[in-house]
Amino acid sequence: MKAKLMDASGNIVSEANSVNGDFKIDERLDAGEYRLIVSGETGGLGDSDTHRYSLHVDIQ
């Protein structure tokens, strides 16, 4: 899986790649709007796992 964090202007803030589906983006961000784009395979065993993601956000 791949993840790309973009700011409101479309600039890439951070990117992460993972083979097992887990990735971490650890960035100090200014206030504003951001977009997280995730792509890739979930690695599931059938159609029931298609397009299933879990997103955990820790805001400090």
Buried (B, 14 or more C-beta within 10 A) or exposed (E): BEBBBBBEEEEEBBEBEEEEBEBEBEEEEEEEEEEEEEEBEEEEEEEEEEEEEEEEEEEE
